């Protein structure tokens, strides 16, 4: 069992997430080029020196927000896949992804509440046109893939799969989520239903993982 974070660690994480939300809002409203670190700090209600204590630059500030969704998905995936065989692992990952993107799930996809999902759309649209912000998005997905591989490797169910197979499944599942969220963000699709992010993610995951 993982040790519980200390009060100091929880406060630090909360501050980082507040900064990340402020950055995401400003990026969606104005675009990264028209947003400064000073403006992000002001909206988050912190000093500029506090901003730089946590983040190297303004684009990196959104990483806790983007990482939160992957952490929630991995948590659900571990629970879903704990008693599966290798053959059922893909279905467990699909169920976990869908659950992490439903209105009832507190964390939603990228660390937002459901009411803030349109902010996520704006953030991903901004990333599509900004190389530095897109690099943060890709890095977060790469880290999520690596951590998912580690999680799957500790579960008793997928023990019949080899290390390369687990890496392929983790890569396929992570990329399916990334591609589906990018496609949804680029569209005017609704927040739920057959054209919502949860349905798109499920469709992409089933197709990609079937090929594996």
Secondary structure, 3 states (H helix, E strand, C coil): CCCCCCHHHHHHHHHHHHHHHHHHHHHHHHCHHHCCHHHHHHHHCCCHHHHHHHCCCCHHHHHHHHHHHHHHHHHHHHHHHCCCCHHHHHHHHHHHHHHHCCCCCCCCCCCCCHHHHHHHHHHHHHHHCCHHHHHHHHHHHHHHHHHHHHHHHHCCHHHHCCHHHHHHHHHHHHHHHHHHHHHHHHCCCCCCCCCCHHHHHHHHHHHHHHHC
